[in-house]
Amino acid sequence: MDDYVKLDIPAKAEFVSLGRLALSGLLRSRGGYSEDAVADLKLALTEACSNSVRHAYDHDDGLVHLEFTVHSDCVTVLIQDEGGGFHEDDDDCPECRNLGDFHLAEGGMGISIIRAVVDDFDLRKPDEGGTVLVLTKRRDL
């Protein structure tokens, strides 16, 4: 049986940590993921959410939709917004740099970092707008 968590957070930097906490708690309770794998997924989630916070909405009234599904052999992480979207070469969220829970690299980490820490990366731009990013990480324990 798969474990599944769905979380809708306001598109504001201060709520990104809620997604990180939910994901790490789910992975640690299920087992099968090393601390390095959990840290990699939290980093990928932070970057993806930061892109949604910065690029998706002109105002603070949007949501970032998160879905985490832990299967027997992998975890999938879906990040979705209905905003204007972002480009792979954009900087990440400058507001997120001030959050003490995590640290972003100078100048932004970029989508290339997400690609480097997950096993599968799928970026979609639905016809109705927004961005959908689906990340997959295989169990490593």
KOLLUMLUM-931422 format. One record per residue (C-alpha): residue in three letters; y, z, x. Coordinates in steps of 0.1 Angstrom, whole numbers. Last residue first. Example, Ala and Ser with C-alpha at 12.3 -4.5 7.8 and 13.67 -1.06 7.14 Angstrom:
KOLLUMLUM-931422
> residuo  yy  zz  xx
> SER  -11  71  137
> ALA  -45  78  123
//
This chain:
KOLLUMLUM-931422
> residuo  yy  zz  xx
> LEU  15  16  182
> ASP  37  -15  184
> ARG  39  -24  148
> ARG  55  -58  143
> LYS  92  -62  136
> THR  106  -86  110
> LEU  143  -93  102
> VAL  156  -110  71
> LEU  193  -118  69
> VAL  208  -129  36
> THR  245  -140  36
> GLY  269  -145  7
> GLY  274  -174  -16
> GLU  257  -190  -46
> ASP  241  -217  -24
> PRO  224  -190  -4
> LYS  233  -188  34
> ARG  201  -177  51
> LEU  195  -161  85
> ASP  158  -155  93
> PHE  148  -136  125
> ASP  113  -128  135
> ASP  99  -105  163
> VAL  130  -83  165
> VAL  149  -69  195
> ALA  162  -102  212
> ARG  172  -119  179
> ILE  193  -89  170
> ILE  210  -90  204
> SER  217  -128  200
> ILE  234  -120  167
> GLY  263  -106  187
> MET  268  -73  205
> GLY  305  -70  201
> GLY  334  -72  226
> GLU  327  -39  242
> ALA  292  -27  232
> LEU  287  -7  201
> HIS  279  30  201
> PHE  261  49  174
> ASP  265  81  153
> GLY  300  87  165
> LEU  317  61  144
> ASN  348  47  160
> ARG  332  14  170
> CYS  323  7  134
> GLU  359  -2  126
> PRO  358  -30  151
> CYS  329  -46  131
> ASP  311  -72  152
> ASP  325  -102  170
> ASP  317  -137  156
> ASP  294  -161  174
> GLU  267  -161  149
> HIS  291  -169  120
> PHE  299  -146  91
> GLY  297  -146  54
> GLY  322  -150  26
> GLY  308  -122  5
> GLU  277  -117  -16
> ASP  259  -94  9
> GLN  223  -91  20
> ILE  203  -72  47
> LEU  166  -74  45
> VAL  144  -55  69
> THR  107  -63  72
> VAL  83  -39  88
> CYS  50  -49  104
> ASP  12  -46  104
> SER  3  -25  74
> HIS  35  -34  56
> VAL  67  -13  57
> THR  93  -28  35
> PHE  130  -20  40
> GLU  156  -35  16
> LEU  193  -32  22
> HIS  221  -45  0
> VAL  256  -44  14
> LEU  282  -39  -14
> GLY  317  -51  -20
> ASP  349  -33  -31
> ASP  365  -28  3
> HIS  385  -59  2
> ASP  383  -94  18
> TYR  345  -91  18
> ALA  317  -105  39
> HIS  331  -106  74
> ARG  337  -71  87
> VAL  313  -50  66
> SER  287  -77  65
> ASN  288  -82  103
> SER  286  -45  108
> CYS  256  -44  85
> ALA  238  -69  107
> GLU  248  -52  140
> THR  238  -18  128
> LEU  205  -31  114
> ALA  196  -47  147
> LEU  205  -14  166
> LYS  184  6  141
> LEU  156  -18  146
> ASP  157  -15  184
> ALA  159  23  182
> VAL  128  24  159
> ALA  109  1  184
> ASP  119  22  213
> GLU  108  54  195
> SER  75  37  190
> TYR  64  24  156
> GLY  30  29  140
> GLY  40  58  119
> ARG  48  59  82
> SER  71  90  83
> ARG  88  77  114
> LEU  94  43  100
> LEU  108  56  67
> GLY  130  81  84
> SER  143  55  109
> LEU  151  31  80
> ALA  168  56  58
> LEU  189  71  87
> ARG  201  36  98
> GLY  210  27  63
> LEU  230  58  58
> SER  247  52  92
> VAL  262  20  79
> PHE  281  40  53
> GLU  312  48  75
> ALA  318  12  83
> LYS  325  2  47
> ALA  307  -24  26
> PRO  296  2  1
> ILE  258  8  4
> ASP  230  -5  -17
> LEU  196  10  -7
> LYS  161  -3  -14
> VAL  131  15  2
> TYR  95  2  2
> ASP  63  15  16
> ASP  34  -10  13
> MET  0  0  0
//
